[in-house]
């Protein structure tokens, strides 16, 4: 999977695991921009190591994955699908009494 870069992966495995944990955290409306500074820093670090993207687990689907791409010029679209949203459900809960 990593070819000649296996030693590079092993060396940085701890940082990559932390990055996945940070990136997989769902965004909440109360979060501040500064809360994402560590994630941005880690992504820039991984990018500086020569990686083109980071794959990390989805916070919303157990077996889902997300991809943060640093260099989209290396991507090639194979297929495209268009969807129309026909229905939406909203759930809510009271946060504070007024």
C-alpha positions in Angstrom: 0.0 0.0 0.0 2.7 2.5 0.9 5.5 1.1 -1.2 8.9 2.7 -0.4 7.1 5.1 2.0 6.4 2.5 4.7 9.1 3.7 7.0 7.8 7.3 6.5 4.3 6.1 7.5 5.6 4.3 10.6 7.6 7.3 11.6 4.5 9.6 11.4 1.8 7.1 12.4 1.1 8.7 15.7 0.5 12.1 14.1 -1.6 10.6 11.3 -3.8 8.8 13.9 -4.3 12.1 15.8 -5.1 13.9 12.5 -7.8 11.3 11.7 -9.3 11.8 15.2 -9.3 15.6 14.8 -10.7 15.5 11.2 -13.4 13.0 12.1 -14.9 15.3 14.8 -18.3 16.6 13.7 -18.6 20.4 13.3 -20.9 22.0 15.9 -22.4 25.4 15.5 -20.9 26.5 18.8 -17.3 25.7 17.7 -14.9 28.6 17.0 -12.6 28.9 14.1 -9.6 28.5 16.5 -10.9 25.0 17.4 -9.8 23.9 13.9 -6.3 25.4 13.9 -4.7 22.1 15.1 -6.4 20.2 12.3 -5.3 22.8 9.7 -1.8 22.7 11.0 -1.7 18.9 10.9 -3.0 18.8 7.3 -0.4 21.3 6.2 2.3 19.1 7.9 1.1 16.0 6.1 1.0 17.9 2.9 4.6 19.1 3.4 5.6 15.4 3.7 4.5 15.0 0.1 1.1 13.4 0.5 -1.7 14.5 -1.9 -4.6 13.7 0.4 -5.8 12.3 3.7 -8.5 9.7 4.1 -10.3 9.7 7.4 -13.4 8.1 9.0 -16.8 9.8 8.7 -18.2 11.1 11.9 -21.8 10.4 10.6 -21.5 6.9 9.1 -19.7 4.0 10.8 -18.1 2.6 7.7 -18.0 5.9 5.8 -14.8 7.7 4.7 -14.0 11.2 3.8 -11.1 12.5 1.8 -9.2 15.8 2.2 -7.4 16.4 -1.1 -4.5 18.8 -1.2 -3.8 18.5 -5.0 -6.9 18.1 -7.0 -4.9 18.2 -10.3 -4.1 14.5 -9.6 -7.7 13.6 -9.6 -9.6 12.2 -12.6 -13.4 12.0 -12.6 -14.6 8.5 -13.6 -18.4 9.1 -13.4 -20.8 11.8 -12.2 -24.3 11.5 -10.8 -26.9 14.2 -10.3 -29.5 14.0 -7.5 -32.6 16.0 -6.8 -33.6 16.4 -3.2 -37.3 15.4 -3.0 -37.8 15.4 0.8 -36.1 16.6 4.0 -36.9 15.8 7.6 -35.8 18.1 10.4 -35.4 17.1 14.0 -34.9 19.6 16.8 -34.6 20.0 20.5 -35.0 22.9 22.9 -31.6 24.2 24.0 -32.6 26.9 26.5 -35.8 27.9 28.1 -37.0 31.4 27.2 
